Amino acid sequence: MQDLTKDNKLVSNSTKAKPDWIRVKAPVSPQYHQTAALLKEHKLHTVCEEAACPNVGECWEKKHATMMILGDTCTRACSFCNIKTGKPGAVDPFEPFRVADAVQKLGLSHVVITSVDRDDLDDGGSQHFVDVILAIRKMSPDTTIEILTPDFLRKEGAIEKIVVVKPDVFNHNLETVPRLYPSVRPGARYYHSLRLLDTVKTIDPTMFTKSGIMLGLGEERHEVMQVMDDLRAAQVDFLTIGQYLQPTPKHHPVIDFVTPEQFDTYASIARSKGFLMVASSPLTRSSYHAGDDYKIMKERRLDQHKDSCHGDS
C-alpha cells in the first residue's frame, strides 16, 4: 500500500492524479447556495467547509450540513486535518440557539453536530454539546441528533455529561491504526478513544455508537482488521471507512488510493465481525448519508431484537 524508493524511504503518491472513483463535481445547484447562505446568515461553521469535504456539493444540495460548534480553531494539530490550529476564542453562549434555528429552517430530520478540540476548556466543551442538543430538542423535537465528539482527553466527567441527555448516535472517530497515531494524530491516544466509546455503552447500552477510520495513510491490512476487532470489543455499532485525501502539501501524504473493490472487501469483513452498520467506500465520511444510515441501523437493531425474542420463545 505504499511506494518505496531504492533507499527504502516512504514516498507519497499523492502527487499522482486522483483516480476516477475519487472525483466529484463542483457544487453549482441553487439548493447548495441556499444552504450556504443560511449557514452564513446564522454565523455557523461546518466541518463540510472547514475540513474540505469532497461531498459538500451533494450534501448541501439536499440541505444536509454537519454543524461544527465551539469555533473554527482547534487546539490540536493532526496532520490529516484541514481545520486551522491555534488559540481558540471564547465560547459563544448564543451558538446553541443559532444551531437549533438553522436545523429548524433547514427542516432536518437528522443532524450531525461536531466540534474542534478544545483542550483549553476545563470540560473540553462537553457542556456546550449538551446545550446544543437541548436547544435542538426544544425547537425540533422530532429531529434525531448525532454527535461526533473530540476525545475529551483528561476531561473528567465530560462523556457522562453528554450521554445523560441522550443523543441518538454518539460518534467518535479513531481515524487510523494505532501505529500511525504519532504521525497522524499526535495529540490523541488510541486506547483512550477506545475507552471513550466503551464508556458510552457502559453508561447507556441502548445508545448507538459509531466510529470511523481513513485508509491510504500507510496502514496495513492486518492493522485495519485489529481496529475492527477493537471496536467490536467496545460494542461499537457503526463503522465508517473512507479514503484519506491530502488537504494541502503540508499535510500527511496519501500513501495509497484504495480501490472501491478493496473498500467492498473491508465492508464484508466488518459485517462478518458483527457491526450493525458499515459504510465503506472512497467517498465515505462520518456524516455522509448519516440520516439514512441511522434509520437502517435502527431497523436492524429492531430486527435483531425480534429474532432474539423468537429464539427465546
C-alpha positions as CSV (number, residue, x, y, z in Angstrom):
1,M,0.0,0.0,0.0
2,Q,3.0,2.3,-0.5
3,D,5.8,3.1,-2.9
4,L,9.4,2.7,-1.9
5,T,12.5,4.3,-3.4
6,K,15.7,2.4,-3.9
7,D,16.7,3.6,-0.4
8,N,13.5,2.1,1.0
9,K,12.2,5.5,2.0
10,L,8.5,6.1,2.0
11,V,7.2,8.2,-0.9
12,S,3.9,9.8,-1.2
13,N,2.0,9.1,-4.4
14,S,-0.5,11.9,-3.6
15,T,1.1,13.9,-6.4
16,K,-0.4,11.4,-8.9
17,A,-3.7,12.3,-10.5
18,K,-6.7,11.2,-8.4
19,P,-8.3,8.1,-9.8
20,D,-11.7,8.4,-11.4
21,W,-13.6,6.9,-8.4
22,I,-12.5,9.8,-6.2
23,R,-13.5,12.7,-8.4
24,V,-16.6,14.8,-7.6
25,K,-18.5,17.5,-9.4
26,A,-18.2,21.1,-8.3
27,P,-21.2,22.3,-6.4
28,V,-23.4,24.6,-8.5
29,S,-27.1,23.9,-7.6
30,P,-29.4,26.6,-6.3
31,Q,-30.1,24.4,-3.2
32,Y,-26.4,24.3,-2.4
33,H,-26.2,28.1,-2.5
34,Q,-29.4,28.4,-0.4
35,T,-27.8,26.2,2.3
36,A,-24.6,28.1,2.2
37,A,-26.4,31.4,2.5
38,L,-28.5,30.2,5.5
39,L,-25.4,29.0,7.3
40,K,-23.6,32.2,6.7
41,E,-26.6,34.2,7.9
42,H,-26.5,32.2,11.2
43,K,-22.7,32.7,11.5
44,L,-22.2,28.9,11.8
45,H,-19.2,26.8,10.9
46,T,-19.5,23.4,9.2
47,V,-17.0,20.6,9.0
48,C,-18.1,20.4,5.4
49,E,-16.2,23.6,4.6
50,E,-13.5,23.7,7.2
51,A,-12.3,20.1,6.5
52,A,-12.8,20.5,2.7
53,C,-15.2,17.5,2.5
54,P,-15.5,16.2,-1.1
55,N,-19.2,15.5,-0.6
56,V,-20.2,19.1,0.3
57,G,-21.9,19.7,-3.0
58,E,-24.1,16.6,-2.8
59,C,-25.0,17.1,0.9
60,W,-25.7,20.8,0.8
61,E,-27.9,20.3,-2.3
62,K,-30.0,18.1,0.0
63,K,-29.8,20.8,2.7
64,H,-27.7,18.5,4.9
65,A,-24.8,20.1,6.8
66,T,-22.6,18.9,9.7
67,M,-22.6,21.8,12.2
68,M,-19.2,22.4,13.8
69,I,-19.5,24.1,17.2
70,L,-17.1,25.7,19.6
71,G,-15.5,27.9,16.9
72,D,-13.3,27.2,13.9
73,T,-9.9,26.9,15.6
74,C,-8.6,23.6,17.0
75,T,-6.1,23.2,19.9
76,R,-4.7,20.1,18.2
77,A,-2.6,19.8,15.1
78,C,-3.5,16.5,13.5
79,S,-1.6,16.0,10.2
80,F,-4.6,14.8,8.3
81,C,-7.0,17.6,9.2
82,N,-7.6,20.9,7.3
83,I,-9.1,22.8,10.3
84,K,-6.9,25.6,11.4
85,T,-4.9,25.2,14.6
86,G,-4.3,27.9,17.2
87,K,-5.7,29.6,20.3
88,P,-9.5,29.5,20.1
89,G,-11.7,32.4,21.0
90,A,-14.3,32.4,23.8
91,V,-17.2,30.0,23.7
92,D,-20.3,31.7,22.1
93,P,-23.2,31.3,24.5
94,F,-25.7,32.1,21.7
95,E,-24.4,29.4,19.3
96,P,-26.8,26.7,20.6
97,F,-29.8,28.8,19.6
98,R,-28.4,29.6,16.2
99,V,-27.6,26.0,15.5
100,A,-31.1,25.0,16.6
101,D,-32.7,27.7,14.5
102,A,-30.7,26.6,11.4
103,V,-31.7,23.0,11.9
104,Q,-35.4,24.1,12.1
105,K,-35.2,26.3,9.0
106,L,-33.3,23.6,7.0
107,G,-36.0,21.2,8.0
108,L,-33.5,18.5,9.1
109,S,-34.9,15.1,10.2
110,H,-31.4,14.1,11.3
111,V,-28.5,16.4,12.2
112,V,-24.8,15.8,12.9
113,I,-23.0,18.0,15.4
114,T,-19.3,18.0,15.7
115,S,-16.6,20.3,17.1
116,V,-13.0,21.3,17.1
117,D,-10.9,20.0,20.0
118,R,-11.0,22.5,22.9
119,D,-8.2,21.4,25.2
120,D,-8.2,24.9,26.7
121,L,-11.6,24.4,28.3
122,D,-12.0,22.6,31.7
123,D,-14.7,20.3,30.3
124,G,-13.4,20.1,26.7
125,G,-16.6,21.8,25.6
126,S,-18.9,19.0,26.7
127,Q,-21.4,21.3,28.3
128,H,-21.7,23.2,25.0
129,F,-22.6,19.9,23.3
130,V,-25.3,19.4,25.9
131,D,-26.6,23.0,25.4
132,V,-26.7,22.5,21.6
133,I,-28.6,19.1,21.9
134,L,-31.1,20.6,24.3
135,A,-31.7,23.6,22.1
136,I,-32.3,21.4,19.0
137,R,-34.7,19.2,21.0
138,K,-36.7,22.3,22.1
139,M,-37.1,23.7,18.6
140,S,-37.2,20.5,16.6
141,P,-38.3,17.7,18.9
142,D,-38.6,15.1,16.1
143,T,-35.1,15.7,14.7
144,T,-32.7,12.9,15.6
145,I,-29.3,14.1,16.8
146,E,-25.9,12.5,16.0
147,I,-22.8,13.9,17.7
148,L,-19.2,13.5,16.6
149,T,-17.1,14.4,19.5
150,P,-13.4,15.0,20.2
151,D,-11.7,12.6,22.7
152,F,-12.1,14.8,25.8
153,L,-8.7,13.7,26.9
154,R,-8.1,14.3,30.6
155,K,-11.6,15.9,30.9
156,E,-13.2,14.1,33.8
157,G,-17.0,13.6,33.5
158,A,-17.3,15.0,30.0
159,I,-18.6,11.9,28.4
160,E,-21.1,11.1,31.1
161,K,-22.5,14.7,30.9
162,I,-23.3,14.2,27.2
163,V,-24.7,10.7,27.4
164,V,-27.2,11.8,30.1
165,V,-29.0,14.0,27.5
166,K,-29.3,11.0,25.1
167,P,-28.1,12.0,21.7
168,D,-29.4,9.4,19.2
169,V,-25.9,8.5,18.0
170,F,-22.6,9.0,19.8
171,N,-19.7,9.1,17.3
172,H,-16.0,9.4,17.9
173,N,-13.5,8.5,15.2
174,L,-10.4,6.5,15.7
175,E,-9.2,7.9,12.4
176,T,-6.3,5.5,11.8
177,V,-4.5,2.4,13.2
178,P,-2.6,2.8,16.5
179,R,0.9,2.6,14.9
180,L,0.2,5.8,12.9
181,Y,-1.1,7.9,15.8
182,P,2.3,9.6,16.5
183,S,2.4,11.0,12.9
184,V,-1.3,11.3,12.1
185,R,-3.0,12.1,15.4
186,P,-0.2,13.1,17.8
187,G,-2.3,14.8,20.4
188,A,-4.6,11.8,20.8
189,R,-4.3,8.3,22.4
190,Y,-5.7,5.3,20.6
191,Y,-6.7,3.4,23.7
192,H,-8.3,6.4,25.3
193,S,-10.5,6.8,22.3
194,L,-11.5,3.2,22.5
195,R,-12.3,3.6,26.2
196,L,-14.5,6.6,25.4
197,L,-16.6,4.5,23.1
198,D,-16.8,1.7,25.6
199,T,-17.7,4.1,28.3
200,V,-20.7,5.4,26.3
201,K,-22.0,1.8,26.0
202,T,-21.3,1.1,29.7
203,I,-23.4,4.1,30.8
204,D,-26.2,3.5,28.2
205,P,-26.2,0.2,26.4
206,T,-29.1,1.3,24.2
207,M,-27.2,4.3,22.7
208,F,-25.9,3.8,19.2
209,T,-22.2,4.3,18.9
210,K,-20.2,4.9,15.8
211,S,-16.6,5.3,14.8
212,G,-14.6,5.8,11.6
213,I,-11.2,5.3,10.0
214,M,-9.4,6.6,6.9
215,L,-7.4,4.4,4.5
216,G,-4.4,5.4,2.5
217,L,-2.3,6.8,5.3
218,G,0.1,3.8,5.2
219,E,-1.8,1.3,7.3
220,E,-1.5,-2.4,6.7
221,R,-4.5,-4.8,6.1
222,H,-3.9,-6.7,9.4
223,E,-3.9,-3.4,11.3
224,V,-7.3,-2.5,9.9
225,M,-8.6,-5.9,11.0
226,Q,-7.3,-5.3,14.5
227,V,-9.0,-1.9,14.7
228,M,-12.3,-3.6,13.7
229,D,-11.8,-6.2,16.5
230,D,-11.0,-3.4,19.0
231,L,-14.2,-1.5,18.0
232,R,-16.3,-4.6,18.3
233,A,-14.8,-5.3,21.7
234,A,-16.0,-1.8,22.7
235,Q,-19.5,-2.8,21.3
236,V,-19.5,-0.1,18.6
237,D,-22.5,-0.4,16.3
238,F,-21.5,1.5,13.2
239,L,-18.2,1.6,11.3
240,T,-17.3,4.1,8.5
241,I,-14.3,3.6,6.3
242,G,-13.2,6.2,3.7
243,Q,-10.3,7.3,1.6
244,Y,-7.9,9.9,3.1
245,L,-7.3,12.9,0.8
246,Q,-4.4,15.3,1.4
247,P,-5.9,18.8,2.0
248,T,-2.6,20.7,1.3
249,P,1.0,19.8,0.6
250,K,1.8,20.5,4.2
251,H,-0.5,17.7,5.4
252,H,0.2,13.9,5.7
253,P,0.8,12.4,2.2
254,V,-1.6,10.0,0.6
255,I,0.3,6.8,0.6
256,D,-2.2,4.8,-1.4
257,F,-5.5,5.2,-3.2
258,V,-7.6,2.3,-2.1
259,T,-9.8,0.8,-4.8
260,P,-13.6,0.6,-4.5
261,E,-13.3,-3.2,-4.6
262,Q,-10.9,-3.1,-1.6
263,F,-13.4,-1.0,0.3
264,D,-16.2,-3.5,-0.5
265,T,-13.9,-6.3,0.9
266,Y,-13.4,-4.4,4.1
267,A,-17.1,-3.8,4.4
268,S,-17.8,-7.5,4.1
269,I,-15.2,-8.4,6.7
270,A,-16.6,-5.7,9.1
271,R,-20.1,-7.0,8.7
272,S,-18.9,-10.5,9.4
273,K,-17.4,-9.2,12.7
274,G,-20.8,-8.1,13.9
275,F,-21.1,-4.4,13.1
276,L,-24.8,-3.5,12.9
277,M,-24.0,-0.9,10.1
278,V,-21.0,-0.5,7.8
279,A,-20.3,2.3,5.3
280,S,-17.2,1.7,3.3
281,S,-16.3,3.5,0.1
282,P,-13.7,6.0,-1.2
283,L,-16.0,9.0,-0.5
284,T,-17.5,7.7,2.8
285,R,-17.2,10.3,5.5
286,S,-18.6,10.2,9.1
287,S,-21.7,12.2,8.3
288,Y,-22.2,11.1,4.7
289,H,-25.8,9.8,4.4
290,A,-25.9,9.8,8.2
291,G,-29.7,10.2,8.4
292,D,-30.5,7.4,6.0
293,D,-27.9,5.1,7.7
294,Y,-29.3,5.9,11.1
295,K,-32.8,4.7,10.0
296,I,-31.3,1.5,8.6
297,M,-29.3,0.9,11.8
298,K,-32.4,1.4,13.9
299,E,-34.4,-1.1,11.8
300,R,-31.6,-3.7,12.0
301,R,-31.5,-3.5,15.8
302,L,-35.3,-4.0,16.0
303,D,-34.9,-7.0,13.7
304,Q,-32.2,-8.4,15.9
305,H,-34.4,-7.9,18.9
306,K,-37.3,-9.6,17.3
307,D,-35.1,-12.6,16.2
308,S,-33.8,-12.8,19.8
309,C,-37.3,-12.9,21.2
310,H,-38.4,-15.6,18.7
311,G,-35.3,-17.6,19.7
312,D,-36.3,-17.4,23.4
313,S,-39.9,-18.4,22.8
